[in-house]
């Protein structure tokens, strides 16, 4: 496949040569930057591309990025994968060990992309640079172009740039009978025995040092080891001791109570919307529990819940 970004923008997307060149030149600065609160405290930096750039980024995903390889260990942002599938790969093992990358998306830079394009012969340097400017943003006050949290192309691009890392890690820990998955910045390793996981620390350190691009750092505060004696949680789901994936007993109790209240007409519309969202998640994450709720409360109740929230729009509040 011959990559000609300028032709794709000017002809295929109909921007024209002048507008295409201007977009490429100014794209890294066409972002709105803001912060949102994290669930466990602190804030997360979001960089939202301008509407016209967002359209181009979505087009680039379909035109090019979906054709670049992603390792099977990468379970986020991929078709036919989910947090349940990520957790399920570890369900039949015993102990788990989890690691987290620090500042994952911002650590993936335009420089890593240019290196990737050169090594894998994706395109010539001119087109690699043009793609880099369209896909990476310039942080406020910064010079290095980084992957943004907020661009539609960032999720798949992160998996593409992590392909070499995932391949090396999977192969190396596999020699010790260890299963590896990565869901965005969350890495999970599992094995039959705790002793099999002893090699993981060294493998990670060696591979991070060996793979110079992207430049990765571990968030050591989030490293967790758990065995079947304790709660084993993977991407928010629980691995049960009978080798299943569950949303957990606490969530189940809460959802049972909310469904019961909905059946009795005791939930307002906002509460019903929230419950419907939870149950949509449960249908994929824990289908066994969802089916049980259908048997207990009747399929009509959950169908009514869907109908109640269909077409509902949350009220918009002005910032006066």
VOTORBA-622016 format. One record per residue: residue in one letter; x, y, z of N, C-alpha, C, O, CB in turn. Coordinates in steps of 0.02 Angstrom, whole numbers, plus 50000, padded with zeros to 5 digits. Glycine has a CB too. Layout:
N
aXYZXYZXYZXYZXYZ...
***
This chain:
320
x500424994050000500005000050000500445006350000500875007150043499525000050061x500335010749952500695017049948500325022349989499735023549978500785019349874x500675025350037500375030350081500515037350055501095039250049500635029550153x499995041050039500055048050018499535051950057498955052650036499955048849940x499745054550114499285058050160499005064250127498405065650135499645059950225x499415067950091499185074150060498645072750009498145076350006499785077850026x498725067549969498215065749920497575063349955497025065049934498485060149874x497655059550009497075057050046496665062850072496045062750068497295052450103x496995067850101496625073550128496325077950074495745079850077497095077750172x496735079550024496515084349974496005081549924495555085049903497105086949936x496095075149905495655072049855495125067749886494525068949877496065067949805x495335062649924494855057949952494375061250002493775059850002495215052149987x494645065650044494215069150092493955075850065493545079150097494595070250157x494215077850007493965083849974494155090450006493795095349999493235083549971x494715090650041494925096850074495245101750026495225107850037495395095350131x495545099149973495945103449929496655103849955496785102850014495635110449925x497125105249910497835105049927498025110249979498395108650026498255106149864x497765116349973497955121750019497695120350089498065121050138497675128349994x497055118350094496765116950160497095110850192497185110750253496005115750153x497275105850153497605099950179498275101650209498455099450264497685094550125x498665105750173499325107850197499265111950261499665111150307499695111850143x498765116350263498665120450323498465116250383498695117450439498145125850310x498035111250372497815106950426498405103050455498485102550516497275102150402x498825100250412499405096550435499875101050475500145099050526499785093550375x499965107250451500415111950484500165113950554500565114750600500505118150441x499515114750562499235117550624498915112350669498715113950725498725122850607x498845106050646498475100950683498705099950755498275099350799498535094450647x499355099850771499555098450840499305103650891499285102250951500295098250844x499105109450866498875114750911498115115750910497855120350941499215121350893x497765111350874497035111950869496685107550921496285103250904496795110050798x496845108750984496565104851038496315109451094496615114651107497085099751066x495775107551126495545110851187495785106651245495665100651247494765111651188x496125109751293496425106151350496025107651413495885113451429497165108151358x495855102451449495505103351513495635097351557495925092451535494745104351502x495415097751620495525092451668494855089651692494365093251697495935094951728x494845083051706494255080051736494485076251799495055073951802493895075251686x494055075651849494255072151910494305064651900493905061751863493755073651966x494795061551932494855054251933494405051451988494265054952037495585052051942x494205045351980493765042252031494095041752099493765042452150493545035352008x494755040552099495105039552163495525045552183496015044952219495545033452158x495315051452159495665057552177496155059952123496385055952083496035056652241x496295066452123496735069252072496345070952009495735070152007497305064452056x496695073151958496375074951895496725071651836497305069451841496385082651886x496375071251781496635068451719496625073751665496125077151656496235062151697x497185074451629497225079451575496885076651512497065071351488497955081251561x496415080351486496065078551424496245083751370496235089751383495295078151435x496385081351311496515085751254496055083751198496145078651165497275085351232x495545087851186495025086351138495175089751072495225095951069494325088651164x495245085951018495395089050953494795093050927494225091450942495595083850902x494935098150887494405102050855493995097450810494245092350787494695108050814x493375099250797492915094850762493175092750693493115086950675492245098350753x493485097450656493735095750589494325090850593494395086550551493935102050551x494745091650645495305087050653495055080250676495335075150655495815089950705x494555080150717494275073750741494005069650682494085063550680493715075050793x493675073050635493425069550575493995066450536493935060750513493025074450530x494535070150528495115067650491495435061750528495635056850497495625073250481x495485062250594495785056850633495375050450627495655044950621495845058850707x494715050950628494285045050619494395042050549494415035950541493545046850629x494465046350500494585043950431495265040450426495325035450391494565049850381x495765043050461496425039850460496425033050493496805028550474496935044350494x496005032250543495935025650574495705020550523495995015150517495435025950634x495175022250486494895017550436495355016650376495385011250347494215019950413x495695021850357496115021750297496775018050308497025014650264496265028950273x497065018850368497725016150380497805012250445498045006550444498225021750379x497615015250501497805012450566497525005450578497865001250608497585017050621x496905004050555496624997350567497004991950529496914986050543495884997250545x497424993950481497804989050442498484987450472498844983050447497894991550371x498674991050525499314989850557499234984850614498714984650646499604996550584x499744980650626499664975050673499604977150746499934981850769500244970350665x499174973550781499094974250853499154967250883498874962450857498404977550872x499524966550938499634960050968499004957451003498634961451032500214960351017x498874950951001498274948151033498244949451109497704949251138498254940751021x498814950751140498814952251212498484958851228498274960051285499524952151240x498444963351178498124969851187497374969051181497124967651126498384975151136x497004969851235496294968351236495844974451239495234973851240496134963851293x496134980451241495724986551242495674989351172496134988751132496024991751291x495104992651158495014996351096495004992051033495074994550978495545001551089x494924985551041494924981050984494234978150972493854976951020495444975450994x494064976950909493434973750894493414966750924493914963150923493314973450817x492844964950950492724958250979493164957051040493324951251055492864952950927x493364962251075493684961451140493314965651191492924969951172494434963551137x493434964251255493084967851308493464966851373493934962851376492344965451315x493254970351425493584969351490493444962251515493854959451551493344974551541x492864959351497492724952451517493214947651484493484943251517491994950551499x493324948551419493794944151384494494944851412494864940051417493784945651308x494674950951430495334952151460495394948251526495894944851537495444959651473x494884948651568494904945151632494864937551622495184933751658494334947551677x494454935351574494334928151564494964924351547495024918451562493814927151509x495444927651515496074924251497496464922051559496914917951554496504928751454x496294924951617496654923351678496234919051726496464917051779496864929751714x495614917751707495134914651753495344907651776495204905751833494454914251721x495664903751733495844896951750496524896351784496734890851801495834892651688x496854901951793497484901951829497364903551903496794904651923497994906951799x497894903651941497844905152012498064912252028497674916952022498254900152052x498694913152049498934919752069498974924552009499084922451952499614919152102x498884930952023498954936051972499434941451997499524942452057498264939151954x499734944951950500144950851966499964956251916499944955151856500914949151965x499834962251942499604967751900500094973651904500354975351958498894970051920x500214976651846500654982451841500284987951803499814986551765501324980651807x500504994151813500194999751780500735004451754501235005651787499715003551829x500635006951693501105011851665500945018851692500365020551704501075011751588x501455022751701501365029651723501295034251663501705034051617501975031851767x500765038451663500645043251609500685039751541501085041751498501165049051612x500275034651531500345030251474500265033851407500735033951367499835024651478x499685037051395499585040351330500095045751317500385045851262498885043251327x500235050351364500735055651350501435052951338501855056351308500755060451407x501575046751362502245043951351502335041451280502905040051259502375038251400x501795040951242501825038851172501875045051129501405049051125501195034551152x502445046051097502605052251063502645051550987502665046050960503255054951089x502665057350955502755057450882503415054150863503455050850811502735064750856x503925054950905504575051950890504505044250887504805041150843505085053950945x504105041350932503995034150931503635032050867503775026850838503575031950992x503175036250845502815034850782503285035150722503255030750679502235039850772x503715040150719504185040750663504655034850661504815032250608504585047350668x504875032650719505315026850723504945020550700505225016450664505565025850795x504315019850721503905014150701503825013950625503905008650594503205014450735x503675019650595503575019950522504215018050485504175014650433503355026950501x504785020150511505415018550478505585011150484505775007950435505985022750507x505515008450544505695001450556505244996650517505474991650490505644999850630x504594998350514504114993850482503934995850411503484992950380503484993550525x504275000950384504185002950315503445004650300503165002650249504424997450267x503155008450346502445010450337502385015450280501945014950238502165013350403x502835020350280502815025550229503475029350230503895028050274502215030450239x503565034050183504175037950184504145043250239503625044150271504295041350115x504705046650250504755051250307504275057050301503975059150351505465053850313x504175059750241503725065450231503025063650254502705067550289503725067650158x502785057850234502105055850253502065053850327501555054950359501875050150209x502605050850353502615049150424502565055450467502205055550517503265045250441x502925060650447502905067050483502195070050479501935072450529503425071950456x501905069950420501225072650411500735068850455500305072050487501015072150337x500775062250456500335058250499500455059850572499985060350611500435050750485x501085060550591501245062250660500925068750682500675069250738501995062650669x500925073650639500625080150656499865079650661499555083250700500825085450604x499575075250622498845074450624498615070150683498035070750705498605071250559x499045065950709498845061150760499095062750830498845059850879499095054350741x499575067250837499855068950902499745076350917499735080450871500605067150906x499685078050980499545084950999500145087951035500575084451062498915085451043x500155094751035500675098351072500375100551139499915104551140500935104451031x500635097951195500365100051260500495107451273500975110251245500685095851316x500085110651313500195117751328500895118951356501095115951405499665120351378x501265123451324501935125051346502455119751328503035120451348501935125951419x502265114551291502735109251274502965109651202502705113451162502415102551287x503465105651186503735105351118503635098451087503505097851027504475107251117x503705093251128503645086351103502905084751091502485085951134503945081251154x502755082051032502065080151016501905073451049502285068651043501965079750939x501335073251083501155067251122500455064951104500045068651077501195068751197x500325058551118499665055751107499175058751157499335059251217499665047951112x498595060751134498125064051179497595059151205497405054451170497785069851144x497375060451266496785057151292496195061351268496085066751294496795056351371x495825058951219495275062851192495205062351116494675063551089495345069951211x495755060451082495725059751009495465052850991495665047951023496425060950978x495035052150941494755045650923495265040750896495155034650895494205046450873x495835043350873496355039050844496845036650897497235031950884496735042750790x496845039550956497345037851007497305030751032497825027551039497285042551065x496715027951046496685021051072497015015951027497445012151049495975019051084x496825015650963497115010650918497855012150906498255007550899496735010450851x498035018550904498735020350892499175018050951499745016050942498815027950881x498905018351012499285016051070499435008551063499985006351079498895017451135x498945004651041499054997451032499564996050977499964991450983498404993951016x499545000050924500024999150869500745000450894501194996550880499855003950811x500835005850930501505007650954501745002851008502355002351020501505014750981x501294999251041501484994551094501564987451067501694982851106500954994551149x501504986451002501504979750973502154976050988502144970251008501394980150898x502724979350979503364976050991503434974251065503654968751081503944980550970x503254978851109503284977551180502844971551199503074966951234503064983751220x502224971551176501764966051191502024959351166501974954251200501074967351161x502314959451106502574953251076503144950451118503164944451131502804954551004x503604954751138504184952551178503964950051246504194944751269504684958151186x503524953751279503304951851346502934945151343503074940651383502844957251377x502464944451297502074938251292502524932251280502424926951311501554938851235x503014932951237503464927351221503904925651282504004919851297503904929051160x504164930751315504634929551369504294926651431504564921951461504984936051387x503714929251451503384926351510503064919751492502964915451535502854931251537x502894918851428502604912451406503084906651418502864900951428502414912751334x503734907951415504234902751428504184900151500504404894651515504934905451415x503884904351544503804902351615503074900551630502864900551688504034908151661x502684899051578501984896951585501554902451617501104901051657501944890551626x501694908651598501334914351624500894917251568501124918051512501814919751652x500274918951585499814922151538499864929751546499884932251602499074919751549x499884933351489499954940651491499414943951449499274941851393500644942751465x499094949051477498654953451438498794960651459499034962051513497904951651449x498614965151413498674972351427498034975751405497844975451347499304975551391x497704979051452497114982951437497294990251447497294992851503496494980751482x497454993651391497705000651393498355000751435498854997751414497175005551424x498355004051492498965004551532498994999351588499464999351628499025011351562x498494994851591498464989751643498724983051617498424980051572497744989051670x499274980651645499534974151627499364969051680499414970451740500304974451617x499154963051658498994957651705499384951451685499404949651626498234956251706x499684948251735500034941951725499734936751773499584938351830500804942751738x499644930651749499374925451792499714918851777499994917851723498614924851782x499694914351825500014907851817499674902751862499244904551903500774908251834x499854896551855499584891251897499854891751968499494890552017499744884351868x500494893551974500824893752039501144900652049501344903852001501344888152046x501184902652112501484909152128502214909452105502444914652082501454910452204x502574903952111503274903752092503384905352018503904907952000503564897052107x502884903751977502954905151905502974912651890503214914751837502374901951867x502714916751936502684923951925503324927551946503394933551936502104926951963x503794923851976504404926952001504824930051946505214934751958504824921952039x504754927551885505154930051829504884936551800505244939951763505184924851775x504264938451817503944943951782504294950551793504384954451746503224944451805x504504952051855504844958351869505454959351824505544964651794505054958651943x505874954251820506484954751780506324955351706506654959151670506924948651791x505824951651682505634952051612505394959051595505574961751543505084946851596x504984961951638504734968751626505304973751624505344977851577504234970651681x505744973551674506294978351675506734977751613506924982751583506724977251738x506894971551595507314970351537506984972951473507314976051431507474962951530x506334971551465505994973451403505894980951399505974983851345505324969851399x505724984151454505644991451454506294994851435506304999851398505394993951523x506854992251461507514995051444507694993751371508024997851339508054992151490x507494987951346507674986051277507274989751225507534991751173507584978551268x506624990851239506194994351192506255001851206505925004451250505434991951198x506685005151169506835012151184506245016751166506155021951196507455014351146x505855014751115505275018651095504675014051088504715008951053505405022551029x504115015651121504015021451164504385020851230504565015451252503265022451176x504495026651262504835026851327504315025551381503875029751393505195033651338x504365019851413503855017651461504125017851532504715016451544503605010651444x503675019651580503855019551651503295016151689502705017051674503975026751678x503475012151739502985008851780502775013351838503175017051865503255002151807x502135012951856501885016251916501905011051972501425007251981501155019151905x502455010852009502565005552057502055005552114501955000452147503265006152086x501735011252125501235011552178500615007252162500235005552207501025018852190x500525005552099499935001652079500084994352065499654990752041499625004752018x500694992052081500864985052072500514980852126500564982452185501624983952075x500164975652105499764971652151499874964252137499904962152079499004973352145x499944960252190499964953052184499394950052225499284952252282500654950152208x499034945252197498474942252233498424934852216498554932852159497814945852217x498224930752265498124923652254497384921952266496984926452280498574919452302x497214915652258496524913552267496274914452339495674914252352496434906352247x496744915552386496544916752455496254923752464495914925252513497134915852502x496394928052416496194935052420495774936952359495684932852313496804939752426x495514942952359495104945452303495554946652242496014950752245494734952052324x495414943152188495794944052126495374948052077494874945552051496004937152095x495574954252065495194958752022495604960551960496174962651965495004965252061x495294959751902495614961251838495154965851798494584964051783495784954751798x495394971651781495004976851745494304977551775493804977751738494954975051670x494274977951841493644979251876493194973251886492664973951915493274984351839x493394967451861492994961351869493354956451916493964956651923492864958051800x492964952051946493234947451996493334940551965492894937851931492764947052056x493924937551978494044930651960493834926352019494124926752073494794929451941x493344922152008493094917852062493534911652068493904909852023492354915952050x493474908252125493874902252137493634896252098493964891052097493884900652210x493044896852065492824891452021492934893251948492584890851903492074889952034x493434897551936493684899151869493184902951826493154901851765493884892751834x492804907251856492324911351819492494918751828492894920651870491604909951842x492164922951787492244930151792491584933051817491054931351792492444933251722x491624937351867491024939951900491094947451913491644950051917490874936251965x490524950851920490544957851940490644958652015490754964152039489904961451918x490594953152052490714953252124490064953352164489554955952141491124959352142x490094950452223489494949752265489194956452285488584957252287489644945652326x489624961252301489374967752323488964971252269488424973852282489944972152343x489224971352208488864974352152488204970652139487694973852125489294974352088x488224964052144487614960152131487064961952182486484962852163487774952652134x487254962452246486754964252297486454971052282485844971952287487074964252367x486874975752264486644982552250486174982752189485664986052191487234987252238x486354979052136485944979052076485274975352087484764977452061486324975652018x485284970052126484654966652143484174971452177483584971752160484784960552188x484444975252225484014979952261483744985352215483164987252221484414983152319x484164987852169483934993152124483404990552075482924994052060484534996052085x483504984452049483004981552004482344980752040481814982052013483244974751975x482374978452103481764977552143481414984252152480804984752146481934974452212x481794989552167481504996152175481204998752110480685001952110482025001152201x481534997252054481264999251990480594995751977480124998951953481754997751933x480564989451992479954985551981479374988452022478804988352001480064978251999x479534991152081479024994052125478885001352108478475004552140479244993452198x479235004052057479135010952038479445016052084479215021752089478415012352033x479975014052119480285018452169480905022052144481235025552182480465014352230x481075021252079481655024752051481425030552008480955029851969482095019952010x481755036352016481605041851970481965040651904482335035751897481805048652001x481865045051856482135043851789482895043751788483195039651752481885049251741x483225048151827483955048051829484215041551858484715038751833484215053951871x483895039051910484105032751940483985026851892484395022251889483725031552005x483435027151854483295021851805483805021851749484025016551726482585022751777x483995027851726484515028451674485165025351698485495021651662484615035851654x485355026951760485975024251788485945016651793486425013251776486115027451857x485375014051816485285006851822485315003451754485624998151747484625005151857x485005006551704485015003651636485735003251610485914998351577484585007851589x486125008351623486825008351602487215002751636487614999351604487155014951618x487095001851701487424996451738487234989651710487664985251702487254996851812x486594988651695486364982251671486614980751600486734975051582485604981851672x486694985951559486984985051493487704982551499487934978251462486964991651452x488074985351548488754983151562488754975951587489164971851566489084987851614x488294974351633488254967651662488104962351609488354956751613487724967451717x487684964051561487504959251509488114956551473488124950751452487024962351458x488624960751465489244958551433489744955851484490064950751472489564964351395x489794959251542490314957451590490144951251630490594947351647490424963151637x489504950251646489294944551687488624941951662488114942751697489254946551763x488614939051602487974936951572487594931851614486974931551611488104933951504x487944927951654487604923051698487174926551749486604924551761488134918551734x487434931951779487044935751828486454939351793485904939651821487484940951864x486574941951734486044945351696485464940551683484874942251692486314948251630x485624934451661485114929451647484734927651711484124926551709485424923151616x485094927351766484774925851830484274931251850483734929851875485294924951886x484454937551837484004943051852483374942751808482824944451829484354949851844x483474940551745482894939651701482424934351728481814935051725483124937851630x482704928951755482294923651782481934925851846481344924251856482714917451796x482284929551888482004931651953481464936951944480934936451973482554934251998x481604942051903481154947751897480734947651833480264951551826481544954151900x480914943151787480554942651724480884946851671481134952351684479824944951733x480894944351610481204947951555480854954551542481144959351516481214943751491x480204954851559479824960951548480064966851588480034972551564479104959751563x480324965651648480564971151691481184974351660481234980451657480714968551762x481654970251638482264973051608482114976251541482434981151522482794967551600x481644973351504481434976451441481104983251454481224988051418480954971851402x480694983551507480374989851525480894995051546480825000951532479864988751583x481424992751580481964997251600482285000451539482425006451539482484993451641x482414996351487482694999051426482235004151394482455009451371482844993451376x481585002551391481105007051360481025013551399480915018851369480425003551354x481085013151464481015019151506481535024351489481385030351489481065017251579x482145022051475482685026851464482805028251390483215032551374483325024251496x482465024751346482575025851274482365032951255481805035051267482185020751232x482825036451225482675043251203482755048451258482665054451246481985043551176x482915046151319482995050951374483635054951366484155052151348482995047251442x483605061251379484185065651377484265068951444483795071751471484135070851320x484875068651470485005071951533484935079551524485125082151472485705070251561x484655082951574484595090251569485275093651566485745091551599484195093051628x485315098751524485935102551518485915108551564485435112451564486045104751445x486435109251604486465114651652486945120051628487495118651604486675112151722x486735126251634487145131851612487635133551667487485132951726486715137951595x488225135851647488735138051695488685145551703489135149351683489445135951671x488145147751734488055154951744488445157351805488425163251822487305156751752
***
